[in-house]
Amino acid sequence: MWSVTDQIGLRPIAPATSGVAQPTQNAAFTDDDTIGPFSINNPLVWLGIFALITVGAASAAGSVRLGKVSVSASAGK
Amino acid sequence: MSQVGQPISVLQGVQAQNVVMDPARFYPATRRLRFPMKSKSAITGLGSTDSTTLKQTGIIAALDVRISGTLVWGGTITGSSMSWRWPLELIKALRVSANGQANLINVSGLWLKSLQMTQERTNDRGVSKAMGAVTAVTQGTLAQNCDDWGTSGANQLGPGVTVPAVGTYTVDLKFRVPIAFDQRTLLGAVFAQTAQTNLTCDIDYESQANLLTVGGAATLAVNLNSEISGVVYTIPSVGGQFVVPDLSAFHQFVSSSTNAVAQNENEIILPGTGIGRQLMRVFFQTWSSSAPLAVNETNYGNLGWRYGGNDTPEIYSNGSLLRHVNEDAFGVDIGGQWGVGCHDFCVDWALRDAVDEGSTSDLRLVATLQSAPTTPSFKYAQQTVFAAPVGA
């Protein structure tokens, strides 16, 4: 009822901005404390640490248990 | 850690707080403010410019510019006179720029007064002023009772008037600068609540030589002050959100002139037309022999507007007819004394009548002069509303 289009027939030029004010496409990110590749704040570092621990533990356990055990598998009848 | 900033909104091309266009919630909640944008102080001088940075608060709807003071004539007054630029073109150009749009307003005081007279509730009926050789013109002066063009006792200054006697003449003029096209809905108002851009108002004063002639043995002291008062609306917070009216359009009122007019039909191209613009009004005035030509049958033949090859939607067969139609529309005889004519497309219903400049290429005025003008100047002013993302 009170829009510019309703009052005088003027339609906005693309991109449309009438109605609700549009946020900009570029949200404001700050880059003043970037994380280094080997920083403990980098989640990839922690992922690597957990992977090493897991593989190391499995290797130790296997050397004990797999000494005299044969592993077989079959499919079908 | 990285931080994501607050969402940023763009309004009229500038970054703003996170506001929402919601006219229905805005109108009941806002408050009208009026405060000085420039306190009363002496003007920089005739022929100079006063620049004012407007306060960046709320939504600016209008400015009121007042110029007051005295002209002190002394010596022997013989040979002293006022030109037809006095007093309305004391403001040679008033320019308002906002939100990246240069010169939303760029017109002289004459056009500001003419536009003011088209508004409801404003007229010049019965206001007596001296004009030319007539000491008491009471219709078509474009003056309000509060306006003082120069008074010293029973003596008055006015356009084309010979200064009657030495003395101290008081002057008091007020010009309404409509930032918004519509003061009710605030269509075209300027979002000023931002530090992203400057809002400026410059006033160019006409030179003394163009305003008046000082006789050989006469003296003149100009003591004028100016002040600017703003009409501003607050941006209310409703339900936790800041709300504004539809500010997706700008209002523009700018003037141009050309000397390339002659006897018979003239076509004057309107500059700056384009997609996303609606033409609301076009004013015009023709000067010949340093005075405006009255809008009548003697001076003007066909008057109208045209676009494209030769599409001519409206044509008035002579100046007198247009003068009648203008007085019908505005309640003011703008053409009789000051020679102002107007092609109006919004006084009845802008939605229906406004001219879409996107579909009227080579938009131009048609002005037929009955006689060859002497040292002519054809002045005209366009009032448009355009979508905010479009350049001015």
Interface residues (C-beta under 8 A of the other chain):
Chain A: M1 W2 S3 V4 D6 Q7 I8 G9 L10 R11 P12 I13 P15 T17 S18 G19 V20 A21 Q22 P23 T24 A27 A28 F29 T30 D31 D33
Chain B: M1 S2 Q3 V4 G5 Q6 P7 I8 S9 V10 L11 Q15 A16 N18 V19 V20 M21 P23 A24 Y27 D182 T185 L187 V244 P245 D246 S248 A249 I275 G276 R277 Q278 M280 C346 A350 L351 A354 D356 V385 F386 A387 A388 P389 V390
